[in-house]
Amino acid sequence: MSVLSGKKILLGITGGIAAYKTAALVRLLIKAGAEIQVIMTPASHQFVTPFTLSTLSKKPVYTKFFNAGDEGGTWNNHVDLALWADFIIIAPATANTLAKMANGICDNLLMAIYLSAKCPVFVAPAMDLDMYVHPSTDRNINLLTSYGNIIIPAEEGELASGLVGKGRMAEPEHILDFIDDYFNTSLPLKGKKILITAGPTYEPIDPVRFIGNHSSGKMGFDIAMEAAKRGAEVVLVSGPTNQKICHPLVKVISILSAKEMYTVCHDYFESVDAVVAAAAVADYRPKHVADQKIKKNSEEFVIEMDKNPDILASLGAIKKKQFLIGFALETQNEVEHAKQKIVKKNLDLIVLNSLNDKGAGFGKPTNKVTFIDKDFNLEPMELKLKEEVAIDIVQKIIDHYA
Ligand code: PMT
């Protein structure tokens, strides 16, 4: 049974094109067994009709403090409505509404209810790409988070303007999953935060060339998805990849080089409970990066290299509570090398994959791994889909915290 069953939900709809999706959202919430009270801002009437929403929610929809034609002095009491709700969803939340919420501006019924609410408030922003990345929107979202509101991240894709990028309101199904996960305390990684690295790093030589490797990012993305499905909040730091992920609990941070990955990992490390380092990080980077494209003027071309920081080892050196899982990609003396990495990087567990095993390693949909714990116990696994390997890895984190 959904955790939404029997819940009283106040759905606030504001004036953006994504408002058309709220008809589907109301249907899904009703199907999950929730009772819905829809509140619309005047601007939202341009995008979806109150009649549609009152039909689907089986209740009158409110927009104003006073209803038209009501001469009896009754009004839509914002305080009572706020107290009635077990929680509030504001979807879509336009840039304008986010700004009002962040600054306590109370010029419509929905904002009066918001300011009166004592219950959890979920906010699903939706706007065009440039509005979404504007510093003021970013600041307003951060302010709302600091007030304890729960942001349901906007999704990537084609926007109504024709631009492609982040800013779409989360799909109704994803909003339901997000809220379900939020209240579902039975998920084993609920309340845990996990940092995952994925993909290759690109080490620039000049403006058009780089040193990279064959990592597709799939292994790391699969681990991120599995961890989020089990309730963890995930920070996924990824090098260049074609992989896509869409889960409200996953925050993707894209980087290019090992140094950038190092900085992001250290920014988040203190706040996380576990780390899974699936990225194939370049061990060296060109000493000098040319400002202009290098011309082929000589028969030989030598690149001097500097050693990159070992990100995982640097995290291992300062770890306190964190459960640290590393990967080892080997081509010879696999177990010996993996054991050395456990010690050198102060790991709790290493996932060894060898390029000598058919179907293992880079770019493939499968992997064959051996788990080695810090006491050097070996657990060889069969060849599996990377999604299945991800389940096994996430289970190790769950077992650790059980
Ligand atoms: O992305 P896919 O195509 O799905 O392929 C998955 C994978 C083969 C890349 C993945 O399963 C894998 O093995 N990742 C680690 C590859 C690697 O760089 O291994 P390593 O033995 O060189 O490094 C050991 C560990 O230290 C790794 O966890 C690595 O992320 C980390 N490391 C390495 C170097 C460095 N400078 N900083 C690091 O943090």
Residues whose N, C-alpha, C, O or C-beta is under 5 A from the ligand:
A	BS01	PMT	G199 H214 S215 S216 G217 K218 M219 A277 A278 A279 A280 V281 A282 D283 N308 P309 D310 I311 L312 G326 F327 A328 L329 N353 G361 F362 G363 K364
